Amino acid sequence: MTQDPFVPDALIVPVIPPLANAKLGRQLRQVIDHKTKPLGALGRLETLALQLGLIQGGVHPVITQPQIRVFAADHGLTRHGTSAYPSDVTAQMVHNFLQGGAAINVFARQHGLGLQVVDAGVDAEFDYHPALLDCKVRRGSRDALSEPAMTEAECREAIEQGMALVEQLPGNLLIVGEMGIGNTSAASLLLSRLGDLPLADCVGRGTGLDDDGLRHKQQILAQVLQRHDAATTPLAALAALGGLEIAMMVGALIKAASQRRILLMDGFIAGVALLVADQLAPGVHQYAVFAHHSAEPGHDHLLRLLDAKPLLKLQMRLGEGSGAVLAYPLLQSACAFLNEMASFADAGISASNGDAAP
């Protein structure tokens, strides 16, 4: 057992503005219900439009300059064989992002989204590239089986860098993606600890482990949890168990929510970052639109913890922010019908009771 020296008061996070607004909610509901359609006929698109209006504080939500930031880092725990791929793949995938060849590049181009990669802690050095942001805290996290993955100072720096990065972002919608061999292990550990869930419910095959590999991964992660059984607060758990890219995403999500940006959430690992962010700064999750239901088994439990209903279920488990980008057009459509669709009164169509629509 370790006694983590993390000092919670050392990190200052912004207050998240409350989303609940009964008056605005009634106004949005009235606008939605008086569009030229039966009540509720647009289903989930209606609740999505309502949420977007509440996030932006008006009845005419609009998405401007949407941004994707893919956070990359390595994990010292992978030396114990917890991933099907070697750690070198993290740096190789960063090069692939910068060359425009990854799935997230393809989908970002398709939908015209701004994309940059953030080096939060890759165990490699990169030449300058305009699409790469150098925020490296250290070259990979430490081996969490023998010591905390991050020191107090490193964890705090990663969170603060994430917040500072968002300060410089244009637009009002943020997608956080990630790349890091071994980061499903870190996410599983954090979900188990902070969600008070059995570890077996939180651990999946990650990059494609076979049955033997999955059993080995579960055994190693169980030892890690026991090693850091004193790390029970969100900050202490993040420092002991998490990854540098997860910590930086935590900071980005907190700052973005404090600025009333829409958080279009990807899958398991980004979702765990949201869980940590919401425990550090209560209310962050209100600004989150959950894009898809990941095939990673821990995501089921995470969604229940956050009372979240994702828009898509495509059996995806890629990460990178890829699932979030696929859901992006649904947010565009929610804004479009709210702003452009005629009301019964506009179109001169009678309401359902046969009277003239108001």
Secondary structure, 3 states (H helix, E strand, C coil): CCCCCCCHHHCCCCCCCCCCCHHHHHHHHHHHHCECCCCCCCCHHHHHHHHHHHHHCCCCCCCCCCEEEEEEECCHHHHHCCCCCCCHHHHHHHHHHHCCCCHHHHHHHHHCCEEEEEEEECCCCCCCCCCEEECCCCCCCCCCCCCCCCCHHHHHHHHHHHHHHHHCCCCCEEEEEEECCCHHHHHHHHHHHHHCCCHHHHCCCCCCCCHHHHHHHHHHHHHHHHHCCCCCCHHHHHHHHCCHHHHHHHHHHHHHHHCCCEEEECCHHHHHHHHHHHHHCCCHHHHEEECECCCCCHHHHHHHHCCCCCCECCCCCCCCCHHHHHHHHHHHHHHHHHHHCCEHHHHCCECCCCCECC
